[in-house]
Amino acid sequence: MTDHTWHLPDPVTQPDFYSDVPSKRAIAWVIDSVLVLILCVVILPFTAFTALFFFPALWWMVSFIYRVATIARSSATLGMLVMSIEFRTHQGDRFDLAMALKHTAGYSFSLLFIIFQLISVITILSTQRRQSLVDLALGTVAINQRAGG
């Protein structure tokens, strides 16, 4: 075990924290994408529908704000909460605003390059702690929430 993950649940002795996390992250991503789409559609009339001309930029901005706000509040997006997973730092702590900003910035940057997304999928499926590329860079993880926790 590396030093920066010492305070996280051990995937060998506590595998329940990591079981089904890849599929839960995928489903959470779909839920979050639908919520961001709904928010974008609600915003469109307030731009006199001119946002249709820059919809990808609107999507990116709304997604960024949505992710930072929800992750900073509960260490998870709404989709992640539905799927009972949450982010933790290398210390085992929940995300604060600064970590939510860093994680979201890394995720948002990775959306610009398909290769980073592909590498993230591979690392989520192949690392013991089911970490994305951004998680590996920051020393964070997505884990199953404890019952009642």
KEFI-883248 format. One line per 5 residues: number of its first residue (from 1); their letters; for each residue x, y, z of N, C-alpha, C, O. Coordinates in nm, 4 decimals. Layout:
BEGIN
NUM> A> X:Y:Z:X:Y:Z:X:Y:Z:X:Y:Z ~ ...
REM end
This chain:
BEGIN
1> MTDHT> 0.0854:-0.1182:0.0000:0.0000:0.0000:0.0000:0.0896:0.1240:0.0000:0.1875:0.1307:0.0743 ~ 0.0556:0.2212:-0.0832:0.1355:0.3429:-0.0893:0.0982:0.4375:0.0234:-0.0110:0.4285:0.0794 ~ 0.1896:0.5287:0.0568:0.1686:0.6204:0.1677:0.0440:0.7058:0.1521:-0.0292:0.7258:0.2491 ~ 0.0176:0.7578:0.0293:-0.0943:0.8504:0.0138:-0.2301:0.7834:0.0259:-0.3309:0.8536:0.0325 ~ -0.2376:0.6513:0.0292:-0.3657:0.5832:0.0442:-0.3762:0.5092:0.1768:-0.4682:0.4298:0.1965
6> WHLPD> -0.2856:0.5337:0.2649:-0.2799:0.4592:0.3907:-0.4081:0.4707:0.4729:-0.4468:0.3747:0.5395 ~ -0.4744:0.5857:0.4695:-0.5936:0.6068:0.5514:-0.7228:0.5620:0.4833:-0.8307:0.5785:0.5401 ~ -0.7141:0.5066:0.3651:-0.8315:0.4592:0.2932:-0.8559:0.3119:0.3248:-0.7631:0.2403:0.3624 ~ -0.9808:0.2662:0.3097:-1.0065:0.1234:0.3309:-0.9185:0.0379:0.2395:-0.9004:0.0701:0.1221 ~ -0.8653:-0.0683:0.2929:-0.7797:-0.1587:0.2167:-0.8666:-0.2454:0.1259:-0.9597:-0.3102:0.1736
11> PVTQP> -0.8379:-0.2476:-0.0033:-0.9214:-0.3250:-0.0955:-0.9114:-0.4768:-0.0751:-0.9990:-0.5509:-0.1197 ~ -0.8058:-0.5229:-0.0083:-0.7905:-0.6664:0.0162:-0.8666:-0.7072:0.1416:-0.9396:-0.8063:0.1402 ~ -0.8503:-0.6319:0.2496:-0.9148:-0.6684:0.3763:-1.0551:-0.6106:0.3911:-1.1337:-0.6582:0.4730 ~ -1.0871:-0.5067:0.3111:-1.2200:-0.4445:0.3162:-1.2759:-0.4254:0.1740:-1.3040:-0.3130:0.1323 ~ -1.2915:-0.5356:0.1009:-1.3333:-0.5234:-0.0400:-1.4740:-0.4683:-0.0592:-1.5059:-0.4203:-0.1680
16> DFYSD> -1.5587:-0.4737:0.0429:-1.6957:-0.4234:0.0285:-1.6999:-0.2740:-0.0037:-1.7956:-0.2268:-0.0652 ~ -1.5972:-0.1996:0.0372:-1.5937:-0.0568:0.0072:-1.5792:-0.0308:-0.1431:-1.6166:0.0760:-0.1915 ~ -1.5254:-0.1274:-0.2160:-1.4952:-0.1085:-0.3581:-1.5800:-0.1962:-0.4507:-1.5730:-0.1814:-0.5728 ~ -1.6590:-0.2865:-0.3948:-1.7362:-0.3770:-0.4803:-1.8435:-0.3009:-0.5568:-1.9131:-0.2162:-0.5008 ~ -1.8558:-0.3314:-0.6834:-1.9545:-0.2721:-0.7738:-1.9356:-0.1223:-0.7981:-2.0224:-0.0594:-0.8587
21> VPSKR> -1.8255:-0.0637:-0.7529:-1.8038:0.0799:-0.7724:-1.7971:0.1171:-0.9210:-1.8539:0.2197:-0.9582 ~ -1.7312:0.0397:-1.0078:-1.7302:0.0797:-1.1494:-1.8702:0.0913:-1.2104:-1.8996:0.1889:-1.2794 ~ -1.9555:-0.0064:-1.1855:-2.0907:0.0003:-1.2423:-2.1727:0.1097:-1.1754:-2.2529:0.1756:-1.2416 ~ -2.1542:0.1298:-1.0473:-2.2256:0.2369:-0.9779:-2.1812:0.3742:-1.0280:-2.2631:0.4649:-1.0420 ~ -2.0520:0.3891:-1.0549:-2.0033:0.5169:-1.1092:-2.0632:0.5423:-1.2473:-2.0985:0.6557:-1.2797
26> AIAWV> -2.0746:0.4384:-1.3280:-2.1312:0.4534:-1.4623:-2.2781:0.4948:-1.4554:-2.3209:0.5848:-1.5277 ~ -2.3538:0.4305:-1.3702:-2.4954:0.4646:-1.3555:-2.5102:0.6054:-1.2972:-2.5967:0.6818:-1.3400 ~ -2.4264:0.6392:-1.2002:-2.4289:0.7742:-1.1420:-2.3980:0.8781:-1.2483:-2.4591:0.9849:-1.2503 ~ -2.3038:0.8477:-1.3368:-2.2685:0.9407:-1.4446:-2.3886:0.9652:-1.5353:-2.4130:1.0787:-1.5764 ~ -2.4638:0.8595:-1.5669:-2.5830:0.8738:-1.6509:-2.6870:0.9604:-1.5795:-2.7445:1.0505:-1.6404
31> IDSVL> -2.7111:0.9340:-1.4524:-2.8075:1.0131:-1.3741:-2.7656:1.1600:-1.3733:-2.8475:1.2487:-1.3974 ~ -2.6377:1.1849:-1.3454:-2.5883:1.3228:-1.3414:-2.5984:1.3906:-1.4776:-2.6308:1.5090:-1.4862 ~ -2.5708:1.3160:-1.5831:-2.5813:1.3721:-1.7184:-2.7245:1.4135:-1.7500:-2.7471:1.5185:-1.8101 ~ -2.8205:1.3320:-1.7102:-2.9615:1.3659:-1.7317:-2.9977:1.4909:-1.6508:-3.0677:1.5786:-1.7014 ~ -2.9510:1.4999:-1.5266:-2.9793:1.6178:-1.4444:-2.9175:1.7440:-1.5047:-2.9809:1.8495:-1.5057
36> VLILC> -2.7952:1.7339:-1.5545:-2.7305:1.8487:-1.6187:-2.8076:1.8880:-1.7449:-2.8263:2.0067:-1.7715 ~ -2.8517:1.7902:-1.8218:-2.9317:1.8198:-1.9410:-3.0594:1.8949:-1.9038:-3.0962:1.9923:-1.9694 ~ -3.1263:1.8494:-1.7988:-3.2486:1.9168:-1.7534:-3.2178:2.0611:-1.7132:-3.2918:2.1527:-1.7492 ~ -3.1103:2.0814:-1.6397:-3.0710:2.2172:-1.5998:-3.0427:2.3044:-1.7222:-3.0826:2.4207:-1.7269 ~ -2.9744:2.2479:-1.8201:-2.9443:2.3237:-1.9430:-3.0712:2.3605:-2.0181:-3.0832:2.4718:-2.0692
41> VVILP> -3.1655:2.2684:-2.0250:-3.2919:2.2952:-2.0941:-3.3705:2.4040:-2.0205:-3.4343:2.4882:-2.0837 ~ -3.3660:2.4021:-1.8885:-3.4332:2.5059:-1.8092:-3.3682:2.6423:-1.8328:-3.4373:2.7441:-1.8359 ~ -3.2375:2.6447:-1.8492:-3.1637:2.7702:-1.8708:-3.1887:2.8277:-2.0102:-3.1897:2.9497:-2.0268 ~ -3.2088:2.7425:-2.1102:-3.2233:2.7878:-2.2497:-3.3193:2.9053:-2.2694:-3.2808:3.0027:-2.3341 ~ -3.4418:2.9013:-2.2172:-3.5330:3.0145:-2.2405:-3.4801:3.1469:-2.1831:-3.5101:3.2540:-2.2358
46> FTAFT> -3.4021:3.1388:-2.0759:-3.3476:3.2598:-2.0148:-3.2369:3.3225:-2.0992:-3.1940:3.4348:-2.0726 ~ -3.1915:3.2507:-2.1996:-3.0911:3.3053:-2.2925:-3.1557:3.3411:-2.4260:-3.0861:3.3642:-2.5249 ~ -3.2888:3.3458:-2.4287:-3.3639:3.3665:-2.5528:-3.3231:3.2627:-2.6573:-3.3215:3.2893:-2.7775 ~ -3.2903:3.1434:-2.6071:-3.2503:3.0281:-2.6879:-3.1213:3.0490:-2.7663:-3.0876:2.9674:-2.8521 ~ -3.0489:3.1564:-2.7383:-2.9199:3.1768:-2.8048:-2.8163:3.0759:-2.7550:-2.7161:3.0513:-2.8221
51> ALFFF> -2.8402:3.0179:-2.6383:-2.7475:2.9174:-2.5858:-2.7422:2.7931:-2.6739:-2.6502:2.7123:-2.6615 ~ -2.8396:2.7774:-2.7620:-2.8349:2.6655:-2.8562:-2.7106:2.6733:-2.9446:-2.6593:2.5709:-2.9898 ~ -2.6627:2.7948:-2.9688:-2.5453:2.8135:-3.0539:-2.4145:2.7771:-2.9842:-2.3129:2.7534:-3.0495 ~ -2.4180:2.7729:-2.8528:-2.2984:2.7339:-2.7764:-2.3346:2.6311:-2.6694:-2.2826:2.6345:-2.5579 ~ -2.4247:2.5398:-2.7055:-2.4753:2.4415:-2.6101:-2.3653:2.3576:-2.5446:-2.3725:2.3346:-2.4239
56> PALWW> -2.2639:2.3110:-2.6180:-2.1579:2.2349:-2.5500:-2.0882:2.3162:-2.4397:-2.0545:2.2618:-2.3346 ~ -2.0669:2.4448:-2.4633:-2.0052:2.5296:-2.3605:-2.0998:2.5471:-2.2418:-2.0565:2.5447:-2.1266 ~ -2.2287:2.5647:-2.2701:-2.3283:2.5745:-2.1623:-2.3285:2.4462:-2.0805:-2.3272:2.4501:-1.9575 ~ -2.3301:2.3321:-2.1497:-2.3285:2.2022:-2.0831:-2.2060:2.1910:-1.9920:-2.2173:2.1493:-1.8767 ~ -2.0895:2.2281:-2.0441:-1.9653:2.2176:-1.9680:-1.9719:2.3057:-1.8430:-1.9332:2.2623:-1.7345
61> MVSFI> -2.0206:2.4294:-1.8579:-2.0283:2.5211:-1.7428:-2.1291:2.4723:-1.6387:-2.0999:2.4725:-1.5191 ~ -2.2462:2.4311:-1.6832:-2.3481:2.3820:-1.5905:-2.2988:2.2559:-1.5204:-2.3174:2.2402:-1.3998 ~ -2.2363:2.1666:-1.5956:-2.1820:2.0442:-1.5366:-2.0755:2.0758:-1.4322:-2.0732:2.0148:-1.3253 ~ -1.9874:2.1710:-1.4628:-1.8807:2.2084:-1.3699:-1.9399:2.2620:-1.2399:-1.9010:2.2191:-1.1312 ~ -2.0329:2.3547:-1.2512:-2.0947:2.4141:-1.1317:-2.1730:2.3089:-1.0534:-2.1648:2.3034:-0.9307
66> YRVAT> -2.2484:2.2261:-1.1243:-2.3262:2.1183:-1.0604:-2.2349:2.0244:-0.9822:-2.2623:1.9919:-0.8667 ~ -2.1270:1.9813:-1.0457:-2.0365:1.8865:-0.9802:-1.9682:1.9485:-0.8586:-1.9629:1.8864:-0.7524 ~ -1.9165:2.0690:-0.8729:-1.8491:2.1333:-0.7594:-1.9472:2.1514:-0.6438:-1.9155:2.1180:-0.5297 ~ -2.0656:2.2038:-0.6728:-2.1634:2.2309:-0.5675:-2.2067:2.1034:-0.4947:-2.2127:2.1007:-0.3718 ~ -2.2365:1.9990:-0.5701:-2.2853:1.8769:-0.5049:-2.1731:1.8011:-0.4347:-2.1927:1.7483:-0.3252
71> IARSS> -2.0564:1.7959:-0.4969:-1.9448:1.7232:-0.4349:-1.8948:1.7964:-0.3108:-1.8619:1.7322:-0.2110 ~ -1.8886:1.9287:-0.3148:-1.8442:2.0052:-0.1974:-1.9424:1.9895:-0.0812:-1.9025:1.9903:0.0352 ~ -2.0693:1.9753:-0.1134:-2.1728:1.9637:-0.0090:-2.1760:1.8250:0.0549:-2.1851:1.8130:0.1771 ~ -2.1685:1.7209:-0.0271:-2.1891:1.5864:0.0281:-2.0849:1.4852:-0.0156:-2.1032:1.3652:0.0047 ~ -1.9757:1.5317:-0.0753:-1.8679:1.4441:-0.1221:-1.9161:1.3462:-0.2291:-1.8574:1.2400:-0.2498
76> ATLGM> -2.0242:1.3847:-0.2962:-2.0819:1.3013:-0.4019:-2.1753:1.3864:-0.4854:-2.2322:1.4843:-0.4370 ~ -2.1907:1.3481:-0.6118:-2.2940:1.4103:-0.6942:-2.4277:1.3478:-0.6564:-2.4313:1.2500:-0.5817 ~ -2.5370:1.4029:-0.7068:-2.6677:1.3444:-0.6771:-2.6774:1.2015:-0.7303:-2.7348:1.1140:-0.6655 ~ -2.6208:1.1791:-0.8488:-2.6188:1.0432:-0.9035:-2.5418:0.9471:-0.8142:-2.5832:0.8329:-0.7945 ~ -2.4306:0.9932:-0.7608:-2.3517:0.9096:-0.6703:-2.4290:0.8806:-0.5418:-2.4228:0.7693:-0.4896
81> LVMSI> -2.5014:0.9793:-0.4906:-2.5818:0.9571:-0.3704:-2.6887:0.8513:-0.3954:-2.7130:0.7654:-0.3106 ~ -2.7529:0.8580:-0.5131:-2.8534:0.7573:-0.5492:-2.7895:0.6184:-0.5512:-2.8518:0.5205:-0.5100 ~ -2.6664:0.6102:-0.5985:-2.5971:0.4819:-0.6094:-2.5199:0.4448:-0.4815:-2.4525:0.3419:-0.4778 ~ -2.5295:0.5269:-0.3788:-2.4666:0.5014:-0.2480:-2.3144:0.4917:-0.2557:-2.2536:0.4046:-0.1934 ~ -2.2535:0.5818:-0.3327:-2.1078:0.5924:-0.3339:-2.0698:0.7369:-0.3048:-2.1492:0.8287:-0.3257
86> EFRTH> -1.9481:0.7559:-0.2566:-1.9003:0.8897:-0.2249:-1.7500:0.8962:-0.2442:-1.6812:0.7941:-0.2432 ~ -1.6999:1.0179:-0.2617:-1.5568:1.0393:-0.2741:-1.4934:1.0536:-0.1367:-1.5550:1.1039:-0.0428 ~ -1.3684:1.0081:-0.1268:-1.2874:1.0281:-0.0068:-1.1469:1.0681:-0.0491:-1.0976:1.0261:-0.1538 ~ -1.0828:1.1507:0.0347:-0.9451:1.1911:0.0101:-0.8506:1.0811:0.0542:-0.8933:0.9807:0.1113 ~ -0.7215:1.1002:0.0276:-0.6225:1.0015:0.0703:-0.6166:0.9893:0.2223:-0.5669:0.8894:0.2743
91> QGDRF> -0.6665:1.0891:0.2936:-0.6726:1.0837:0.4398:-0.7973:1.0106:0.4889:-0.8116:0.9845:0.6084 ~ -0.8871:0.9779:0.3967:-1.0123:0.9133:0.4335:-1.1230:1.0128:0.4627:-1.2319:0.9745:0.5054 ~ -1.0954:1.1416:0.4397:-1.1938:1.2464:0.4670:-1.2853:1.2688:0.3477:-1.2521:1.2344:0.2343 ~ -1.4013:1.3272:0.3758:-1.4917:1.3687:0.2696:-1.4323:1.4900:0.2000:-1.3491:1.5604:0.2572 ~ -1.4746:1.5144:0.0777:-1.4239:1.6282:0.0008:-1.4731:1.7599:0.0599:-1.5876:1.7707:0.1039
96> DLAMA> -1.3855:1.8594:0.0603:-1.4243:1.9967:0.0908:-1.4321:2.0721:-0.0420:-1.4164:2.0128:-0.1487 ~ -1.4560:2.2018:-0.0349:-1.4708:2.2809:-0.1572:-1.3446:2.2764:-0.2429:-1.3532:2.2623:-0.3648 ~ -1.2287:2.2880:-0.1809:-1.1033:2.2876:-0.2571:-1.0838:2.1557:-0.3312:-1.0460:2.1556:-0.4484 ~ -1.1090:2.0445:-0.2645:-1.0929:1.9147:-0.3299:-1.2007:1.8937:-0.4359:-1.1739:1.8337:-0.5400 ~ -1.3211:1.9420:-0.4108:-1.4272:1.9328:-0.5117:-1.3874:2.0103:-0.6366:-1.4106:1.9641:-0.7484
101> LKHTA> -1.3282:2.1270:-0.6186:-1.2810:2.2067:-0.7323:-1.1699:2.1348:-0.8080:-1.1720:2.1298:-0.9310 ~ -1.0733:2.0792:-0.7359:-0.9618:2.0086:-0.8007:-1.0125:1.8869:-0.8784:-0.9747:1.8658:-0.9937 ~ -1.0976:1.8078:-0.8149:-1.1469:1.6862:-0.8783:-1.2316:1.7202:-1.0012:-1.2178:1.6576:-1.1063 ~ -1.3190:1.8196:-0.9870:-1.4040:1.8593:-1.0984:-1.3217:1.9197:-1.2115:-1.3500:1.8949:-1.3287 ~ -1.2200:1.9986:-1.1773:-1.1328:2.0557:-1.2814:-1.0616:1.9440:-1.3573:-1.0531:1.9485:-1.4801
106> GYSFS> -1.0109:1.8447:-1.2865:-0.9455:1.7313:-1.3515:-1.0415:1.6538:-1.4399:-1.0081:1.6178:-1.5528 ~ -1.1605:1.6284:-1.3885:-1.2619:1.5566:-1.4656:-1.3011:1.6377:-1.5897:-1.3095:1.5835:-1.6998 ~ -1.3248:1.7673:-1.5710:-1.3661:1.8525:-1.6823:-1.2578:1.8622:-1.7888:-1.2873:1.8619:-1.9083 ~ -1.1332:1.8708:-1.7456:-1.0214:1.8724:-1.8412:-1.0158:1.7410:-1.9183:-0.9931:1.7397:-2.0393 ~ -1.0369:1.6298:-1.8464:-1.0288:1.4992:-1.9126:-1.1392:1.4815:-2.0171:-1.1246:1.4019:-2.1098
111> LLFII> -1.2494:1.5555:-2.0023:-1.3569:1.5474:-2.1017:-1.3148:1.6038:-2.2371:-1.3743:1.5719:-2.3400 ~ -1.2117:1.6880:-2.2358:-1.1660:1.7501:-2.3604:-1.0869:1.6534:-2.4485:-1.0703:1.6773:-2.5681 ~ -1.0388:1.5457:-2.3900:-0.9546:1.4507:-2.4630:-1.0042:1.3087:-2.4388:-0.9989:1.2591:-2.3262 ~ -1.0515:1.2446:-2.5422:-1.1083:1.1103:-2.5304:-1.0082:1.0111:-2.4732:-1.0476:0.9171:-2.4041 ~ -0.8799:1.0299:-2.5003:-0.7796:0.9364:-2.4493:-0.7772:0.9344:-2.2967:-0.7577:0.8287:-2.2366
116> FQLIS> -0.7967:1.0501:-2.2335:-0.8006:1.0547:-2.0873:-0.9235:0.9829:-2.0329:-0.9166:0.9184:-1.9283 ~ -1.0358:0.9937:-2.1034:-1.1553:0.9229:-2.0620:-1.1354:0.7710:-2.0750:-1.1762:0.6947:-1.9873 ~ -1.0729:0.7287:-2.1842:-1.0465:0.5855:-2.2031:-0.9516:0.5325:-2.0962:-0.9727:0.4239:-2.0421 ~ -0.8479:0.6088:-2.0663:-0.7537:0.5672:-1.9609:-0.8258:0.5595:-1.8272:-0.8014:0.4673:-1.7493 ~ -0.9142:0.6548:-1.7994:-0.9902:0.6527:-1.6740:-1.0767:0.5278:-1.6631:-1.0821:0.4644:-1.5577
121> VITIL> -1.1436:0.4931:-1.7708:-1.2264:0.3711:-1.7693:-1.1382:0.2493:-1.7417:-1.1748:0.1623:-1.6627 ~ -1.0235:0.2436:-1.8061:-0.9316:0.1308:-1.7849:-0.8842:0.1264:-1.6399:-0.8813:0.0196:-1.5789 ~ -0.8470:0.2420:-1.5842:-0.7976:0.2409:-1.4454:-0.9097:0.2107:-1.3460:-0.8862:0.1451:-1.2445 ~ -1.0308:0.2578:-1.3739:-1.1442:0.2247:-1.2856:-1.1675:0.0737:-1.2848:-1.1986:0.0161:-1.1806 ~ -1.1528:0.0113:-1.3983:-1.1766:-0.1333:-1.4089:-1.0586:-0.2178:-1.3612:-1.0767:-0.3344:-1.3263
126> STQRR> -0.9381:-0.1605:-1.3593:-0.8206:-0.2436:-1.3319:-0.7469:-0.2159:-1.2011:-0.6706:-0.3013:-1.1560 ~ -0.7667:-0.1003:-1.1387:-0.6952:-0.0739:-1.0135:-0.7710:-0.1341:-0.8955:-0.8930:-0.1495:-0.9002 ~ -0.6984:-0.1676:-0.7910:-0.7613:-0.2294:-0.6743:-0.8673:-0.1410:-0.6103:-0.9700:-0.1900:-0.5633 ~ -0.8422:-0.0112:-0.6088:-0.9366:0.0816:-0.5463:-1.0350:0.1421:-0.6464:-1.1108:0.2325:-0.6114 ~ -1.0347:0.0937:-0.7690:-1.1292:0.1379:-0.8723:-1.1195:0.2886:-0.8965:-1.2210:0.3572:-0.9077
131> QSLVD> -0.9958:0.3392:-0.9043:-0.9711:0.4822:-0.9186:-0.9633:0.5254:-1.0646:-0.9064:0.4563:-1.1491 ~ -1.0223:0.6417:-1.0916:-1.0104:0.7020:-1.2237:-0.8728:0.7676:-1.2347:-0.7969:0.7722:-1.1378 ~ -0.8423:0.8174:-1.3525:-0.7157:0.8873:-1.3731:-0.7038:1.0078:-1.2802:-0.5976:1.0315:-1.2224 ~ -0.8121:1.0839:-1.2656:-0.8124:1.1992:-1.1741:-0.7938:1.1525:-1.0301:-0.7187:1.2136:-0.9540 ~ -0.8620:1.0442:-0.9925:-0.8457:0.9900:-0.8572:-0.7009:0.9506:-0.8309:-0.6471:0.9791:-0.7239
136> LALGT> -0.6384:0.8860:-0.9268:-0.4989:0.8461:-0.9099:-0.4086:0.9680:-0.8924:-0.3175:0.9669:-0.8097 ~ -0.4341:1.0726:-0.9701:-0.3525:1.1945:-0.9611:-0.3701:1.2642:-0.8263:-0.2741:1.3181:-0.7712 ~ -0.4921:1.2635:-0.7732:-0.5202:1.3336:-0.6478:-0.5102:1.2447:-0.5245:-0.5121:1.2948:-0.4121 ~ -0.4997:1.1130:-0.5441:-0.4980:1.0206:-0.4310:-0.6347:1.0086:-0.3660:-0.6451:0.9966:-0.2439 ~ -0.7406:1.0119:-0.4483:-0.8772:1.0023:-0.3974:-0.9415:0.8728:-0.4464:-0.8886:0.8048:-0.5343
141> VAINQ> -1.0549:0.8407:-0.3885:-1.1298:0.7221:-0.4306:-1.2797:0.7478:-0.4238:-1.3256:0.8382:-0.3540 ~ -1.3536:0.6684:-0.4959:-1.4988:0.6611:-0.4796:-1.5227:0.5272:-0.4109:-1.4791:0.4228:-0.4594 ~ -1.5919:0.5312:-0.2982:-1.6196:0.4093:-0.2225:-1.7691:0.3970:-0.1942:-1.8440:0.4944:-0.2022 ~ -1.8096:0.2762:-0.1612:-1.9464:0.2544:-0.1174:-1.9640:0.3192:0.0189:-1.8762:0.3106:0.1048 ~ -2.0784:0.3843:0.0378:-2.1078:0.4455:0.1661:-2.1390:0.3349:0.2667:-2.1916:0.2294:0.2314
146> RAGG> -2.1056:0.3615:0.3913:-2.1445:0.2692:0.4982:-2.2960:0.2800:0.5175:-2.3543:0.3861:0.4951 ~ -2.3582:0.1722:0.5583:-2.5010:0.1763:0.5864:-2.5262:0.2788:0.6964:-2.4635:0.2754:0.8022 ~ -2.6190:0.3696:0.6691:-2.6501:0.4737:0.7671:-2.5454:0.5823:0.7747:-2.5579:0.6714:0.8587 ~ -2.4397:0.5798:0.6890:-2.3320:0.6753:0.7001:-2.3264:0.7680:0.5885:-2.2394:0.8551:0.5848
REM end
